[in-house]
Amino acid sequence: MPGLELAEVILAVIIGTLAAIVYSLRVLILLERRVASMEMNIQKMAGKIIKEEVLIEKALKKRKSSTKKSPKRRKRR
């Protein structure tokens, strides 16, 4: 057998292309999982921030309501 025939070369190219496609899909899936993990972490952090903001708003409302209730002194003339 002096060399590869044309059909064998074409078959080798097709198999190589399919292998490359499968490998790229594998890499793409791994990257998608990493991005999903990062999104979950961002959502957890955002939830914590929202809880802190609610606590701060409640504290500010208490402070405002306590200052409104204190009697104001009138100036003497």
Rosetta constraint file for C-alpha pairs under 8 A:
AtomPair CA 4 CA 8 HARMONIC 6.04 0.50
AtomPair CA 4 CA 9 HARMONIC 6.46 0.50
AtomPair CA 5 CA 9 HARMONIC 6.43 0.50
AtomPair CA 6 CA 10 HARMONIC 6.24 0.50
AtomPair CA 7 CA 11 HARMONIC 6.07 0.50
AtomPair CA 8 CA 12 HARMONIC 6.10 0.50
AtomPair CA 9 CA 13 HARMONIC 6.24 0.50
AtomPair CA 10 CA 14 HARMONIC 6.21 0.50
AtomPair CA 11 CA 15 HARMONIC 6.15 0.50
AtomPair CA 12 CA 16 HARMONIC 6.05 0.50
AtomPair CA 13 CA 17 HARMONIC 6.11 0.50
AtomPair CA 14 CA 18 HARMONIC 6.20 0.50
AtomPair CA 15 CA 19 HARMONIC 6.15 0.50
AtomPair CA 16 CA 20 HARMONIC 6.22 0.50
AtomPair CA 17 CA 21 HARMONIC 6.25 0.50
AtomPair CA 18 CA 22 HARMONIC 6.22 0.50
AtomPair CA 19 CA 23 HARMONIC 6.18 0.50
AtomPair CA 20 CA 24 HARMONIC 6.13 0.50
AtomPair CA 21 CA 25 HARMONIC 6.20 0.50
AtomPair CA 22 CA 26 HARMONIC 6.28 0.50
AtomPair CA 23 CA 27 HARMONIC 6.35 0.50
AtomPair CA 24 CA 28 HARMONIC 6.03 0.50
AtomPair CA 25 CA 29 HARMONIC 6.12 0.50
AtomPair CA 26 CA 30 HARMONIC 6.35 0.50
AtomPair CA 27 CA 31 HARMONIC 6.22 0.50
AtomPair CA 28 CA 32 HARMONIC 6.13 0.50
AtomPair CA 29 CA 33 HARMONIC 6.25 0.50
AtomPair CA 30 CA 34 HARMONIC 6.41 0.50
AtomPair CA 31 CA 35 HARMONIC 6.24 0.50
AtomPair CA 32 CA 36 HARMONIC 6.11 0.50
AtomPair CA 33 CA 37 HARMONIC 6.16 0.50
AtomPair CA 34 CA 38 HARMONIC 6.27 0.50
AtomPair CA 35 CA 39 HARMONIC 6.17 0.50
AtomPair CA 36 CA 40 HARMONIC 6.27 0.50
AtomPair CA 37 CA 41 HARMONIC 6.37 0.50
AtomPair CA 38 CA 42 HARMONIC 6.19 0.50
AtomPair CA 39 CA 43 HARMONIC 6.15 0.50
AtomPair CA 40 CA 44 HARMONIC 6.25 0.50
AtomPair CA 41 CA 45 HARMONIC 6.26 0.50
AtomPair CA 42 CA 46 HARMONIC 6.09 0.50
AtomPair CA 43 CA 47 HARMONIC 6.14 0.50
AtomPair CA 44 CA 48 HARMONIC 6.38 0.50
AtomPair CA 45 CA 49 HARMONIC 6.22 0.50
AtomPair CA 46 CA 50 HARMONIC 6.16 0.50
AtomPair CA 47 CA 51 HARMONIC 6.31 0.50
AtomPair CA 48 CA 52 HARMONIC 6.31 0.50
AtomPair CA 49 CA 53 HARMONIC 6.16 0.50
AtomPair CA 50 CA 54 HARMONIC 6.22 0.50
AtomPair CA 51 CA 55 HARMONIC 6.36 0.50
AtomPair CA 52 CA 56 HARMONIC 6.20 0.50
AtomPair CA 53 CA 57 HARMONIC 6.11 0.50
AtomPair CA 54 CA 58 HARMONIC 6.17 0.50
AtomPair CA 55 CA 59 HARMONIC 6.22 0.50
AtomPair CA 56 CA 60 HARMONIC 6.16 0.50
AtomPair CA 57 CA 61 HARMONIC 6.14 0.50
AtomPair CA 58 CA 62 HARMONIC 6.21 0.50
AtomPair CA 59 CA 63 HARMONIC 6.18 0.50
AtomPair CA 60 CA 64 HARMONIC 6.12 0.50
AtomPair CA 61 CA 65 HARMONIC 6.03 0.50
AtomPair CA 62 CA 66 HARMONIC 6.05 0.50
AtomPair CA 63 CA 67 HARMONIC 6.31 0.50
AtomPair CA 64 CA 68 HARMONIC 6.30 0.50
AtomPair CA 65 CA 69 HARMONIC 6.35 0.50
AtomPair CA 66 CA 70 HARMONIC 6.58 0.50
